[in-house]
Amino acid sequence: MNHKEIRGSMYKKITIGILISLIIINIIWLATSKYPGSFIGVLFYGVMTFLFWRKSHFQAGIIGGIIGLVVHIYELIFNNITKLGLLDSGFFFINLILPLPLIYFSYKTYKESKYRSDKPNS
């Protein structure tokens, strides 16, 4: 395995780690909160993880990250998040921030996989 293949698999591992972190965070938020949005997050990121990890659909991480980011920016701007408690605010901002590295590392994984598939066999 050459340097680029090692780095590519590292990007994939980091992205899967971010997706699993988002699932765990939303499960904890669901267990400790009265807000149902975290249930949607668990399902959404669960599907994204399955598509990314098991189906090698690396664009799913990019699309999921963009959707997650847009949803939380919308909530930040148009919903009164000051009503959230300290714990809920923490979970909200984690869900707002983690889609950024999810987008970045999903894109890097996608580019690496495209490079490997375009590379002629030697």
Sine and cosine of phi, psi and omega as CSV:
sin_phi,cos_phi,sin_psi,cos_psi,sin_omega,cos_omega
0.00,0.00,0.82,-0.57,-0.02,-1.00
-0.99,0.10,0.04,-1.00,-0.08,-1.00
-0.86,0.52,-0.69,0.73,-0.02,-1.00
-0.91,0.41,-0.62,0.79,0.01,-1.00
-0.93,0.37,-0.62,0.79,0.05,-1.00
-0.90,0.44,-0.71,0.70,0.00,-1.00
-0.90,0.43,-0.65,0.76,0.01,-1.00
-0.88,0.47,-0.69,0.72,0.03,-1.00
-0.93,0.37,-0.49,0.87,0.08,-1.00
-0.91,0.42,-0.69,0.73,0.05,-1.00
-0.86,0.51,-0.67,0.74,0.00,-1.00
-0.90,0.44,-0.69,0.73,0.01,-1.00
-0.89,0.45,-0.67,0.75,0.02,-1.00
-0.89,0.45,-0.69,0.73,0.00,-1.00
-0.90,0.45,-0.69,0.72,0.04,-1.00
-0.89,0.46,-0.63,0.78,0.06,-1.00
-0.88,0.48,-0.66,0.75,0.03,-1.00
-0.91,0.42,-0.71,0.70,0.00,-1.00
-0.88,0.47,-0.71,0.71,0.02,-1.00
-0.91,0.41,-0.60,0.80,0.07,-1.00
-0.87,0.49,-0.68,0.73,0.02,-1.00
-0.90,0.44,-0.61,0.79,0.05,-1.00
-0.91,0.42,-0.75,0.67,-0.02,-1.00
-0.89,0.45,-0.69,0.72,0.02,-1.00
-0.87,0.49,-0.69,0.72,0.00,-1.00
-0.94,0.33,-0.52,0.85,0.10,-1.00
-0.91,0.41,-0.71,0.71,0.03,-1.00
-0.89,0.45,-0.68,0.74,0.01,-1.00
-0.89,0.46,-0.65,0.76,0.03,-1.00
-0.89,0.46,-0.64,0.77,-0.03,-1.00
-0.95,0.30,-0.41,0.91,-0.09,-1.00
-0.94,-0.34,0.04,1.00,-0.14,-0.99
-0.78,-0.62,0.31,-0.95,0.08,-1.00
-0.99,-0.13,0.00,1.00,-0.04,-1.00
-1.00,-0.01,0.75,-0.66,-0.08,-1.00
-0.99,0.15,-0.13,0.99,-0.06,-1.00
-0.87,0.49,-0.50,0.87,-0.01,-1.00
-0.93,0.37,-0.47,0.88,0.07,-1.00
-0.90,0.44,-0.68,0.74,0.06,-1.00
-0.89,0.46,-0.66,0.75,0.03,-1.00
-0.87,0.49,-0.67,0.74,0.02,-1.00
-0.88,0.48,-0.75,0.66,0.00,-1.00
-0.90,0.44,-0.72,0.70,-0.05,-1.00
-0.88,0.48,-0.79,0.61,-0.03,-1.00
-0.95,0.30,-0.42,0.91,0.11,-0.99
-0.90,0.43,-0.71,0.71,0.05,-1.00
-0.91,0.42,-0.67,0.74,0.01,-1.00
-0.88,0.48,-0.67,0.75,0.01,-1.00
-0.90,0.44,-0.70,0.72,0.03,-1.00
-0.87,0.50,-0.73,0.68,-0.02,-1.00
-0.90,0.44,-0.66,0.75,-0.04,-1.00
-0.94,0.34,-0.77,0.64,-0.16,-0.99
-0.98,0.19,-0.76,0.65,-0.14,-0.99
-1.00,0.00,-0.47,0.88,-0.05,-1.00
-0.96,-0.28,-0.03,1.00,-0.04,-1.00
0.79,0.61,0.59,0.81,0.06,-1.00
-1.00,-0.08,0.99,0.14,-0.16,-0.99
-0.94,0.34,-0.37,0.93,0.06,-1.00
-0.92,0.39,-0.37,0.93,0.02,-1.00
-0.86,0.51,-0.63,0.78,0.04,-1.00
-0.91,0.41,-0.61,0.79,0.03,-1.00
-0.91,0.41,-0.77,0.64,-0.02,-1.00
-0.90,0.45,-0.71,0.71,0.02,-1.00
-0.89,0.46,-0.65,0.76,0.04,-1.00
-0.90,0.44,-0.68,0.74,0.02,-1.00
-0.90,0.43,-0.71,0.71,0.00,-1.00
-0.89,0.46,-0.72,0.69,0.01,-1.00
-0.87,0.49,-0.67,0.75,0.02,-1.00
-0.91,0.42,-0.72,0.69,-0.03,-1.00
-0.90,0.44,-0.69,0.73,0.00,-1.00
-0.87,0.50,-0.70,0.71,-0.05,-1.00
-0.97,0.25,-0.52,0.86,0.12,-0.99
-0.91,0.41,-0.67,0.74,0.05,-1.00
-0.85,0.52,-0.74,0.67,0.01,-1.00
-0.89,0.46,-0.61,0.79,0.01,-1.00
-0.90,0.44,-0.65,0.76,-0.06,-1.00
-0.99,0.17,-0.71,0.70,-0.20,-0.98
-0.97,-0.24,-0.25,0.97,0.04,-1.00
-0.96,-0.28,0.46,-0.89,-0.02,-1.00
-1.00,0.09,1.00,0.01,-0.04,-1.00
-0.98,0.18,-0.06,1.00,0.05,-1.00
-0.93,0.37,-0.29,0.96,0.04,-1.00
-0.96,0.28,-0.30,0.95,-0.02,-1.00
-0.94,0.34,0.59,-0.80,0.10,-1.00
-0.96,0.27,0.01,-1.00,-0.04,-1.00
-0.88,0.47,-0.73,0.68,-0.01,-1.00
-0.90,0.43,-0.71,0.70,0.03,-1.00
-0.89,0.46,-0.64,0.77,0.04,-1.00
-0.89,0.45,-0.66,0.75,0.04,-1.00
-0.87,0.49,-0.73,0.68,0.03,-1.00
-0.90,0.44,-0.62,0.79,0.02,-1.00
-0.88,0.48,-0.74,0.67,-0.05,-1.00
-0.94,0.33,-0.50,0.87,0.13,-0.99
-0.89,0.45,-0.68,0.73,0.03,-1.00
-0.93,0.36,-0.39,0.92,0.06,-1.00
-0.98,0.19,-0.62,0.79,-0.10,-0.99
-1.00,0.09,-0.69,0.72,-0.12,-0.99
-0.88,0.47,-0.45,0.90,0.08,-1.00
-0.88,0.47,-0.41,0.91,0.02,-1.00
-0.90,0.44,-0.80,0.59,0.07,-1.00
-0.92,0.39,-0.45,0.89,0.06,-1.00
-0.88,0.47,-0.71,0.71,0.03,-1.00
-0.88,0.47,-0.74,0.67,-0.06,-1.00
-0.88,0.48,-0.79,0.61,-0.08,-1.00
-0.95,0.31,-0.50,0.87,0.10,-1.00
-0.91,0.42,-0.67,0.75,0.03,-1.00
-0.90,0.45,-0.70,0.71,0.02,-1.00
-0.89,0.46,-0.65,0.76,0.04,-1.00
-0.90,0.43,-0.68,0.73,0.02,-1.00
-0.87,0.49,-0.73,0.69,0.00,-1.00
-0.89,0.45,-0.67,0.74,0.03,-1.00
-0.89,0.45,-0.66,0.75,-0.01,-1.00
-0.93,0.37,-0.58,0.82,0.04,-1.00
-0.92,0.38,-0.64,0.77,0.03,-1.00
-0.88,0.47,-0.70,0.72,0.00,-1.00
-0.92,0.40,-0.60,0.80,-0.01,-1.00
-0.97,0.25,-0.45,0.89,0.03,-1.00
-0.99,0.11,-0.30,0.95,-0.07,-1.00
-0.95,0.31,0.79,-0.62,0.02,-1.00
-0.93,0.37,0.55,-0.84,0.03,-1.00
-0.94,0.35,0.72,-0.70,-0.01,-1.00
-0.94,-0.35,0.00,0.00,0.00,0.00
